[in-house]
């Protein structure tokens, strides 16, 4: 059951709405320098195919900025320019048709330059994400005795005040930490202090299972409390992995049902055979399906039949083979010399065609 979402203002980013009860948006960031335009476009296409709804990219210099307009033209989803240090790059990005701008007050410290950026964004009706990381805060402004969390909230408040003074309300907020516990604490305070939509992430989470665990630990409690309007699972790896992980996280929190979830037992000594290859095969073959679907691969008859029967389609392995369930009903027995993944995929294909085994035999 989904938690009641925190109330926030709505921000329009291209054709995507963030906040005000809209579905939580999954985004990622290109790992390619957009100076290499062809490589950046290929990565972008892969991310879109994986389900990315917003894609951010770095603009490290003028050469990169020269390619923004083409990137925007070719992208089927809204793009977010990520600017640090050089305010002129932010102005050029705004002129090049981006859908959203990410600024970090810790790296663009000239308030006059930031005002010029905000005024141009206001003129073009382009939202700004004020994106703070606890690792890039302007520590020279920190007060004696002030905690890092309180300091981050104060910096955010000062930045929001500056935008409001310019009558700019098209704002998304984010404060990220590489420490999951600190990330939870600071975002809870952020949610209490402001009504703007919040982008969640655990910055520099790491690689592989470590990065996934840190990301989940730092975001799931917030999502379960209704905090978070858009997310990025920041991983040391391909951006498509971030998109896939984002949807799995939302599904685990009961927020989204998009795509296939393969329920699979961890396996133990009761099994006649391990199911790792079956699960891996199914996940690979079903990864591009967007409609909600639960597939269960259970290794034995202890929990297997009940878990498999609760899934849209599933199998429970036994000594004589595997019992195949569909929507709670036994369909058939898969013999030991048959491929389990192939049998499931075959049944799913029949289901998508609206047929059944009985129909096929007539």
N, C-alpha and C positions, 0 to 999 in steps of 0.2 A: 504494500500500500504506500503510495507516494505521500511524502510530507507536504503540508501546506506551504506553498512557495511564499517567500518573502515578497512583500509589495515593493515595487520599484517603478520608476518612470520607464517609458518605452523609448528606445533609441533605434532609429532606422539606419541600417548600414546597407546601402544598396537595396536589394530586394529582401534582405533579412532583418527581422525585428529582434532586438535584444531587450529583455526585461518585460515588465508589466504582464507576467504570466505566460509569455510566449515560450514555446519549447526551448529547453536548454540547447544552445548552439555548440557544436563540436568544431573546433578549429585546430590548425597546425601551423607550422612555420617552415618555409622552404629552407633546406640545408645548403642549397646551391647559391653561390654569388650570382646575382642576376646580370652581372657583366657577361657571363656565359648564357646568353639568352635562350639558345636552343635547349641546353641542359635544364635551365630553370623551367621552361615551358613543359618539358617532358615530365619533370618531377611534379609540376602543378597538375598535369593531366592525370597522373597516377593518384595524387591525393584526392582529386575530385571524384575519380572512379571509386575510391575507397569510402567516399561519403563526406569529405571535408566540406563544411558549409561556409567557412571563412578561411582565408589563407593569408598569413602575414609573411613579409619578406624584409630582409635588412637592406638598408641603403647606405653602404659604407662610404661612398664617395661619388663624385660627379659622373664618373663613367657608368656606375650602376644607375644613377638617377636618369641618365639618358635613355635607359631601356624601360622605364616605368610605363610610358604611354603604350608601348607595344604589348607589354605584359597585361595591362588592364584591358586592352582591346581583345586579346586572345582568351582571357579568362572567363569561364561561365559562372564563376562565383565571385562575390565581392572580395577585394584585396585590401590589405592593411599595410601601410608603409611604416616601418620601424626605424625611427630616426634618433641618433645620438650625436652629441658634440657639435655638429654643424647645423645651425638653424636655417641656412640657405637651402640645404637639402630638403628640409620640411616644406619650405615654400614651393620648391620645384615639384615635390610630390603632390602637393595640393593642386598645382596647376596642371598636373599630368593625369588627373581623373581618378585618383584613388577613392575608395569608398570610406576609408577611415584612417586616422593617423594615430600612431602610438608615440607618446612623448614621455621622457623620464626627466623630471626636474633635477635629478641628481647628476645628469650628464649634460643638460643644457641649462646652465646656471644664470645666464643673462636674462633677467626678467623683461627687459625691453624687447629682446628678440622673441621671447615667448609670447609677448603681447601681440607682436606683428603676426606671428603664426596663428594665434587664436582669432584675430580679426579677419584674416584671409579665410580660415575655416568657417567662420560665421557667415561671411559673404557667400561662400560656396555651399553652405549647409552640409558640411562634412563633419561627422562626429570625431571627438578626440578621446582616446583612452589615456588617462593619466596612469602610467604604469610604473610603479615603484617596486624595486627589489631591495630587500634588507641588506644585500651585499653591495648596493651602489647608492646608498643614501648619502647626502652631503653632510658627512660627520662633523665638519667644522661648525655646523649650526646646532649641534646637539648640546643641550643644557646639562649642567652638573646634576647628577642624580636621576636623570631622565632615562627610562628604559628604552630599549630599541623599539619595542612595540609602540609605546606612547610617542616616541619621536617620529615614527613612520606615520602615525595618525595625524600628528601635528603638521608634518610636511604636506600631507594630502589635504588637510583642511586649508592651509595657506594657498595651495594651488587651486583648489576649488573656489575659494574666495576671489582669487584673481580672475578666474573665468567668469564668475558671476558678476563681478564689477563691470565686465565687458558685455553683460547680458547674454552670455553664452551658457546654454543649458544642455547642449547636445553632448553629454558626458558619460563615459564608461570608466569605472574605477577598477584598479587592481593593485594589491600589495602582495607580493610573493616572497616566500622564504624557502631556503633549501632544508630547513628544519620543519618537519611535518607538524609538530606540536606548536611551534611558534606560528606557523602558517594558519592553523586553526584559530589561535588566540587573536591574531591581528585581523583576520577576516570577520570574526564575530564582532569585534569592535567597529570595523568598517561598516558592517551591516547595520549596527545600532546608530551610527553617526550620520548616515547619508541615505537618501532615497534613490540614488542612481544605481543602474544595473552594475553587477560585479562580475568581473572575469576571474575565474579561479585557475590556479596552477601551483605546482610545487616546482620552483625553479631549480635547475641543476640537479634533478632528481637522481640521475645516474643512468646506468645501462642495464638492459635485460630485466631479470626478476627483481633485482635491487631497485632499479628505477621505477618499476611498476608498483612495488610494495610501498615505497616512499610516497609516490603520487597518490595512491589509494588512501594511505594513512592520513595524508594531509588534506584530502578533498572529500572523501566519503562522509565523514562526520558533518561537514558543512552542507553537503548536498542533502543529507538525510534530515537536516534542520530547515531545509528550504532556502538555503543561501547558495547563490551561484546562478548566473544567467547564461554564461558561456564558459567553456572549459578548454584547456589544452593540457594534455599529458606530455610533459616535456621529457623526452628520452634521448639518451646518447645513442642515436641510431636513425634509421630511415624515417622520414616524416609519415609515410603510410602506416607505420607501426603505431604512431601517436594517434592517428585517426581511429584505427581499429580498437586500440586500448580505450579511447574516449567513449566509444559506444558501449563497450563491455562494462565500463565503470557506471555509466548511466543506467544500463540495464540491471546491473547488480543492485543499484540503489532504488530500483523501482520507478525510475524517471522516464525511461525509454524502453520500448520493446522492439526496436528496429533490428533486423537481421537475425541470424541463426545463433542460438546458444546450444552448445553440445554439452549436455549433462553427462559426465563420465566418472565412474568410480575410480579411486586411486589405485585399485588392484591390490591383491594380497595373495598369500599362499594357497587359498581355496581355488584359485583359478586354474582351469585346464590350459589356458593360454592367456598371454598378456594382450591388452586391447590398445596399446599405444599407437600401433600402426593404423588401426581402424579409425581411431579418433583423429589422428593427424590427417589421414586421407579425407575424411568427411569435412574437417575444418577447411582444408585447402579447396575442395570441390564446391563447398557451399558459401565461401567467404563473400561472394558478390551478390548474394540474395539479400534483398532489403526487407521483404515482408517478415513479420514476426513468426518465428518458428523455433520450437524446442525439439531437439533430437537427443535421445538418451542411449548411451552405450554402457550397459551394466554387466559386470564380469561374472556374477554368480547369482544364485537363487535366494540369497539372504534379503537384500534390499532390491534386487533387480526387477522382479515383476511389478512391484508397486511403482517404482520410479519410472520404469519404461512405460507403464500404462498411463501415467500422468502426463507424459510427453505427447507431442503431436504424433511423433513416430519414434519407436525405440526398440531395442533388443535387450533381452536378458539371457546371458550365456548359461548353458548347462552342459552336462557330459554328452548328451545326445545331439547337441547342436545349440541353436539359439532360437528362442521364441520371439517372433516379431509382432509388436503391438502397433496399432494405428488408432489414435483417438480412443484409447482405453480398451480396444477389442483385439483379441488375438487374431492375426491375419494368417500366419502360417509358421511353420518351423523351418529354420534355415539349417541345412545339414552341415556337418563338419567340413565337407569338401567344397562348400560354397563360400563365396566371398561375402562377408558380412556388410562391409561398406557398400559393395555393389548392389546387394539386395535392398539396403535402405535407399540408396540413390534411385534404384529402379522403382521402388514404391512411391517415392517422392515425385518422380516424373509422371507416374500414372495419376497421382493426386493433382498435380498442376494441370493435367489435361482433363481432369474431371472424371476419370475412369476408375476402374477397379479391376481386381483379378477376375471377378465374375464377368464383368463387361467384356474383358479381353477374350474370354473363352467362348463367347457367344458369336 
